[in-house]
């Protein structure tokens, strides 16, 4: 399966007897699937079905689904709210008779909100069903196009993540091969430190100092961190090859990468190893940042 990004945009046009409809889908990162619809008045009954169709294809991400209704051009039919008009005329007549207002004018009446509206096209059951089916088909076409975009971006992200994994593996090898972490190098540094302490104060117990030095050397060993980093690299590469919905598992591995690189820095007793650990942290942060875009 392909790796998919959580970001993308897609559009689909739908033509019906009621006019043209335009679907626009915008997807961004999200911990779960959150779909928000903006539908024209009178089409809210489609939302539940549309939501199920989206969930069957998209697993994670925040998706904004907007549907625009472009009615056929032509002279619109105007509808007067007769009840409202009668109430307005009755009220204005009383005010005019009492000398509190001038007789109402046509432009004044037309400016009253809700008095005149555009008549909605009336469809029979067959026409409404055909319109709804066309809208749903257009939505599915938009979702399919969104998936193409998400797969293309996912492929690019997988390549970037693969490069970051190569860098993590190379830095892990450098840490493993660093001369500063060999037993001989650690022993030599500790011996110099012990000799300095003994020379500075004759009361030091040399045997006890050597024991403490051995404990420090054991704590400074990063063999387990190196082994875990290599295992995590193998696991991450396997996930990228597997594809599908792998974002959460990759995010977990990125946290493990971060933990191991931090431990290497904290255990380091040489500037060369600290520099490698800091480089590791930078690459791991870059890896984790891109993982946030993976479904």
C-alpha positions, 0 to 999 in steps of 0.5 A: 500500500502507498504511504499517504499524506494527510494534506491535499486539495481536490475539486469536482464539478457536478451538473444537474437540472437544478444547476451546477454544483462544485465540491471543494475538499481541503485536508490538513493534519489531524490526530483523528478524522474530523470532517466538516461539511458546508452544504447549501440550504436544503441539502443537509439530509445528505451529510450523514451519508457523505460522512460515511463515504469519507470515513471509508476512504480517509482514516486521519486528518481534518477535512473541510468539505464545501459544496457550492450551488450555482443555479442556472442563469435566467430571470429568478422568480420573486416571491412576496411574503404576503402576510408580512406585507399586510402587517407592514401596510396596516402598521404604516397606515395607522402611523400615517393616519396619526401623523407619525410617518409618511406613506410607504414608498416602493423602494422603502418596501423593497428594502425590508429584509424578508419581504421579497425573496427568490423562489426555490425551484420545486423538484418532484421526488424523482428529480430531487433523488437524481440531483442528490445522486449526482451530488454524491457521485461528485463527492466521491469523485472529489474524494478519489482525486483527494486520495491521488493528491495525498498518495503523491504527497505521501510518496514524496514524504516517504522519500524524505523520511527514507533519507532521514533514516539513512542519516540516522543510520550513518550517525549511529555507525559514527557513534559506534565507531567513535574512538572516544568510546573504546574501552582503551580511550575511556580507561586512559581518560579516567586514569588521567583524572584519577592520577590528577586527584591523587596528586592533588590530595594524598588522602584519596583511596586509590583503590576506591577511585578505580572502582568508581572509575569502573562504574563511570565507564559502565554508565557511559557505555552506549551499546544499548542505545546504538543497538536500539537505534539500529532496530528502530531504523529497521522498523521504520523502513519496514513501515514505509515499505508497508505503507497504508495508515502508518503515521501513528506508528512512525510517530512512536518510533520518532519518539524512540529515536529522540529518547535514544539520541538524548541518552547518548548526549547525556552519557557522552564523556567526549566532545566528539560523541556529544557532537554526534549526539547533537547531530542525531537530535537534529535529524530526528527532529526533522524526521518527526516533523515530517512524520506529522504529515503522514496518515 
